[in-house]
Amino acid sequence: MARSRHRAPRRLWLWRWRANPLRRRSDVVEGRLLLAVCGLAVAVGAFVGAATAHDVERNLNERRAERQPVAAVLTEDAPATVSATAGTGGKVWAEVRWTEADGSPRTGSARVEPGTDGGARVRVWLDRHGNVVPAPLDRDDAALQGVALGTVTAVGTAVTVSCLGWVVHRRAERRRMAAWDTEWARIGPQWGQRTS
């Protein structure tokens, strides 16, 4: 005859919230603080991340709307190699010439492909003041950059809120330990008398 074992029901993680005569008020406060910090970290992180992503994407789209492409002509041969000080992007600086909307000629420096011959037509971007500026990001790249910065901001905010919650938890734990020391100083001598 096989013996059947009585299995205890699985305890839920909320089991610690049950009524317990040994549960102290500080235990309840600590548990609620933990739940509040987790909820706050997720909510604030998500809100700040979404707001950051939206603002970055809107800013990049506004910048793109302010810039306009203009056909320009290289006035000289572009250098064939990228110098170490030229920066990233694989392009070199060269003098270009273009015509303003009012017909006046303008010149300036723009980044072009290395080795481009003088007289070649290139596209440069101008801001609203007519200055040469870097090409703006397209909509997809602006959205990707917004999502990336929003994600970093959301994680950073959630970590910051969690750290602040940890600081509050540590202070509450110090207070609880001090209360225990006080209680033990009062009860400890009586305990020793009962056991001897």
Disulfide bonds with the S-S distance in Angstrom:
none
